[in-house]
């Protein structure tokens, strides 16, 4: 196990894994900016095995596991080694792709003690949206001084297994890039929407309203502010829990549709918990 201190070390390790075979698979898709932030926090580690590389990140009590593997036996061996080294570690892995393409990889994780916690489906929206803030009243851009409240809000209301809660450093970067919308009133923070734009593509990362504030138009105002901000984007994407019928219907209302990609969220509990 090796701590990553430079992004070049990670790139070199990934480049050593043979690609192109029928069983090659990869589950690491982080942007360079996120990788640099994780390196700065000392949170990114590598485990190597013949034909496979595991990239894992400590996220509080969780170990988030990604892989690059030439074939299935190599991936299985690498996961087995990690599990033996850290049997009492709660681990989470995101396996992204079309259902038929990731099913075999999902079974490999299952054989190493991972179970499916949830499945997300990706939705996307293309086309234009008026670049107007009409309908977005009382929505403001979050500021640096809001970081503690934003972090506390996300820790309270989001599921850390299926929704990767950003670190303070990641939140700070999102605020600095004007990627965080918030609705606040005398009751405190009522709702947030966090997004990230790269080139002409925008990803909606989080859209959440406090449970007892639903039905007050807060989510609608956040969404209108978001769509106005990314009006120039050619493609807007998001992930939603597959069984969340109400949320999917809301996204359909705003012009989003499923694009066939899924994310199987795999969780391996500590052996102390499962025994």
C-alpha positions as CSV (number, residue, x, y, z in Angstrom):
1,X,0.0,0.0,0.0
2,X,1.5,3.3,-1.1
3,X,0.3,6.9,-0.3
4,X,0.0,9.0,-3.5
5,X,2.1,12.2,-3.2
6,X,2.0,13.3,-6.8
7,X,-0.5,12.9,-9.5
8,X,2.2,11.7,-11.9
9,X,2.8,8.6,-9.6
10,X,-0.9,7.7,-10.0
11,X,-0.8,8.2,-13.8
12,X,2.3,6.1,-14.1
13,X,0.7,3.3,-12.0
14,X,-2.5,3.3,-14.1
15,X,-0.4,3.3,-17.3
16,X,1.2,0.0,-16.3
17,X,-2.1,-1.8,-16.4
18,X,-2.6,-3.5,-19.8
19,X,-5.7,-2.2,-21.5
20,X,-7.7,-3.2,-24.5
21,X,-8.5,-6.8,-23.6
22,X,-12.1,-8.1,-23.4
23,X,-12.1,-8.2,-19.6
24,X,-10.4,-4.9,-19.0
25,X,-12.3,-2.7,-16.5
26,X,-11.9,0.6,-14.7
27,X,-13.9,2.4,-12.0
28,X,-11.7,5.4,-11.4
29,X,-12.9,8.6,-13.2
30,X,-12.0,11.5,-10.9
31,X,-11.0,14.8,-12.4
32,X,-7.4,16.1,-12.0
33,X,-8.6,18.8,-9.6
34,X,-10.2,16.3,-7.3
35,X,-7.2,14.0,-7.4
36,X,-5.0,17.0,-6.4
37,X,-7.3,17.8,-3.5
38,X,-7.2,14.3,-2.2
39,X,-3.4,14.1,-2.5
40,X,-3.1,17.4,-0.6
41,X,-5.2,15.8,2.2
42,X,-3.0,12.7,2.2
43,X,-6.1,10.6,1.6
44,X,-5.2,8.7,-1.7
45,X,-3.5,5.3,-1.6
46,X,-2.5,2.6,-4.1
47,X,-2.4,-1.1,-3.9
48,X,-0.8,-3.1,-6.7
49,X,-1.2,-6.7,-7.9
50,X,-0.2,-8.4,-11.1
51,X,-2.6,-7.1,-13.7
52,X,-4.6,-4.8,-11.4
53,X,-4.3,-1.6,-9.4
54,X,-6.6,-0.5,-6.6
55,X,-7.0,3.2,-5.8
56,X,-8.5,3.8,-2.4
57,X,-9.4,7.0,-0.6
58,X,-10.0,7.4,3.1
59,X,-13.3,9.3,3.6
60,X,-14.0,9.5,7.3
61,X,-14.8,6.0,8.4
62,X,-15.2,4.8,4.8
63,X,-12.6,3.5,2.4
64,X,-13.7,4.3,-1.1
65,X,-12.2,1.7,-3.5
66,X,-11.7,2.0,-7.3
67,X,-9.8,-0.2,-9.6
68,X,-8.0,-0.6,-13.0
69,X,-7.7,-4.2,-14.0
70,X,-6.5,-6.1,-17.0
71,X,-8.9,-9.0,-16.4
72,X,-11.3,-10.5,-13.8
73,X,-8.8,-12.9,-12.0
74,X,-6.4,-10.0,-11.4
75,X,-9.2,-7.8,-10.0
76,X,-10.4,-10.6,-7.8
77,X,-6.9,-11.2,-6.4
78,X,-6.3,-7.5,-5.8
79,X,-9.6,-7.1,-3.9
80,X,-8.8,-10.3,-1.9
81,X,-5.5,-8.9,-0.8
82,X,-7.0,-5.6,0.3
83,X,-9.8,-7.4,2.3
84,X,-7.1,-9.5,4.1
85,X,-5.1,-6.4,4.9
86,X,-8.1,-4.5,6.2
87,X,-10.8,-6.9,7.3
88,X,-12.4,-4.5,9.7
89,X,-12.6,-1.6,7.3
90,X,-16.0,-0.4,5.9
91,X,-15.5,-0.2,2.1
92,X,-17.5,1.3,-0.7
93,X,-17.1,1.0,-4.4
94,X,-18.9,2.6,-7.4
95,X,-19.2,0.4,-10.5
96,X,-20.3,2.6,-13.4
97,X,-21.4,1.5,-16.9
98,X,-24.2,-0.1,-18.8
99,X,-25.9,-2.9,-16.7
100,X,-24.8,-5.7,-19.1
101,X,-21.2,-4.5,-19.0
102,X,-20.7,-4.2,-15.3
103,X,-22.6,-7.3,-14.2
104,X,-19.5,-9.5,-14.2
105,X,-17.4,-7.0,-12.3
106,X,-20.3,-6.7,-9.8
107,X,-20.1,-10.4,-9.2
108,X,-16.3,-10.2,-8.6
109,X,-16.9,-7.7,-5.8
110,X,-19.7,-9.8,-4.4
111,X,-17.4,-12.8,-4.2
112,X,-15.0,-10.7,-2.0
113,X,-17.8,-9.8,0.5
114,X,-19.3,-6.7,-1.1
115,X,-23.1,-6.4,-1.3
116,X,-25.1,-4.0,-3.5
117,X,-26.2,-1.1,-1.3
118,X,-28.0,0.8,-4.0
119,X,-28.2,1.4,-7.7
120,X,-28.1,4.9,-9.3
121,X,-29.3,5.7,-12.8
122,X,-27.8,8.5,-14.8
123,X,-30.1,11.1,-16.4
124,X,-29.2,13.8,-18.9
125,X,-30.7,16.9,-20.4
126,X,-29.7,18.4,-23.7
127,X,-31.1,21.5,-25.5
128,X,-31.5,25.1,-24.3
129,X,-33.0,26.6,-21.2
130,X,-33.7,30.3,-20.9
131,X,-30.8,32.1,-19.2
132,X,-33.1,33.8,-16.7
133,X,-33.4,33.7,-13.0
134,X,-37.2,33.9,-13.2
135,X,-38.6,31.4,-10.7
136,X,-35.4,31.4,-8.6
137,X,-36.3,34.0,-6.0
138,X,-34.5,33.9,-2.7
139,X,-31.7,31.7,-4.1
140,X,-28.1,32.9,-3.4
141,X,-24.6,31.7,-4.1
142,X,-23.0,30.2,-1.0
143,X,-20.0,32.0,0.4
144,X,-16.8,30.8,2.2
145,X,-18.3,31.6,5.6
146,X,-21.2,29.2,4.8
147,X,-18.8,26.2,4.6
148,X,-19.3,24.8,8.2
149,X,-23.1,25.0,7.8
150,X,-23.0,23.4,4.3
151,X,-20.9,20.5,5.6
152,X,-23.1,20.0,8.6
153,X,-26.2,20.1,6.4
154,X,-24.8,17.4,4.1
155,X,-23.6,15.2,6.9
156,X,-27.1,15.3,8.5
157,X,-29.3,14.8,5.5
158,X,-27.3,12.7,3.0
159,X,-26.4,9.0,2.9
160,X,-22.6,8.9,2.8
161,X,-22.7,5.4,1.2
162,X,-24.7,6.4,-1.9
163,X,-23.8,10.1,-1.9
164,X,-20.2,11.0,-1.6
165,X,-20.2,13.9,0.8
166,X,-17.5,16.4,-0.3
167,X,-14.7,17.3,2.0
168,X,-14.4,20.9,3.3
169,X,-11.6,21.5,0.7
170,X,-13.9,20.2,-2.1
171,X,-16.8,22.4,-0.8
172,X,-14.5,25.4,-0.7
173,X,-13.5,24.8,-4.3
174,X,-17.1,24.5,-5.3
175,X,-18.0,27.7,-3.5
176,X,-15.1,29.5,-5.1
177,X,-16.2,28.5,-8.6
178,X,-19.8,29.7,-7.8
179,X,-21.1,26.1,-8.0
180,X,-23.2,26.1,-4.8
181,X,-26.7,27.5,-4.6
182,X,-28.4,27.8,-1.3
183,X,-31.8,28.9,0.1
184,X,-31.6,30.3,3.7
185,X,-34.2,31.9,5.9
186,X,-34.9,32.5,9.6
187,X,-35.0,28.7,10.1
188,X,-31.5,28.2,8.7
189,X,-30.3,26.4,5.6
190,X,-33.4,25.0,3.8
191,X,-31.9,23.6,0.6
192,X,-28.8,23.4,-1.5
193,X,-27.8,22.6,-5.1
194,X,-24.2,21.9,-6.0
195,X,-23.0,21.6,-9.6
196,X,-19.8,21.4,-11.6
197,X,-19.1,22.6,-15.1
198,X,-16.3,21.4,-17.3
199,X,-16.2,22.8,-20.8
200,X,-19.7,22.6,-22.2
201,X,-20.9,19.9,-19.9
202,X,-22.4,20.4,-16.4
203,X,-23.0,17.8,-13.7
204,X,-25.6,18.3,-11.0
205,X,-23.9,16.8,-7.9
206,X,-26.4,17.4,-5.1
207,X,-30.0,18.8,-4.9
208,X,-31.5,18.5,-1.5
209,X,-34.2,20.2,0.5
210,X,-34.7,19.6,4.3
211,X,-37.4,17.0,4.7
212,X,-40.0,19.1,6.5
213,X,-39.5,22.0,4.0
214,X,-40.7,19.9,1.0
215,X,-43.7,21.4,-0.9
216,X,-42.6,25.0,-0.3
217,X,-41.1,25.6,-3.7
218,X,-37.5,25.6,-2.4
219,X,-36.4,22.8,-4.7
220,X,-38.0,24.4,-7.7
221,X,-36.3,27.7,-7.1
222,X,-32.9,26.0,-6.8
223,X,-33.5,24.1,-10.0
224,X,-34.4,27.2,-11.9
225,X,-31.3,29.0,-10.7
226,X,-29.2,26.0,-11.7
227,X,-30.7,25.6,-15.2
228,X,-30.3,29.4,-15.8
229,X,-26.6,29.1,-14.8
230,X,-25.8,26.2,-17.1
231,X,-28.0,27.5,-20.0
232,X,-24.9,27.4,-22.3
233,X,-24.0,23.8,-21.5
234,X,-24.7,21.4,-24.3
235,X,-25.1,18.5,-21.8
236,X,-26.3,18.4,-18.2
237,X,-26.1,15.1,-16.2
238,X,-27.1,13.8,-12.8
239,X,-27.4,10.6,-10.8
240,X,-30.5,9.5,-8.9
241,X,-31.4,6.4,-6.9
242,X,-33.1,3.9,-9.3
243,X,-36.0,3.3,-7.1
244,X,-36.7,6.9,-6.2
245,X,-39.8,7.3,-8.4
246,X,-40.7,10.7,-7.1
247,X,-37.3,12.2,-7.8
248,X,-37.1,10.7,-11.3
249,X,-40.5,12.2,-12.1
250,X,-39.3,15.6,-11.0
251,X,-36.2,15.3,-13.2
252,X,-38.5,14.3,-16.1
253,X,-40.5,17.5,-15.4
254,X,-37.3,19.5,-16.0
255,X,-36.4,17.8,-19.2
256,X,-34.1,15.0,-18.0
257,X,-34.2,11.4,-19.2
258,X,-32.4,8.2,-18.4
259,X,-29.4,7.5,-20.7
260,X,-28.9,3.8,-19.8
261,X,-25.9,4.2,-17.5
262,X,-26.0,2.9,-13.9
263,X,-23.8,3.0,-10.8
264,X,-23.9,-0.1,-8.7
265,X,-22.8,1.0,-5.2
266,X,-21.1,-1.9,-3.5
267,X,-20.5,-2.0,0.3
268,X,-18.3,-4.3,2.3
269,X,-19.1,-4.2,6.0
270,X,-16.4,-4.7,8.7
271,X,-16.0,-8.4,9.6
272,X,-16.7,-7.4,13.2
273,X,-20.1,-6.2,12.1
274,X,-20.9,-9.3,10.0
275,X,-19.8,-11.9,12.5
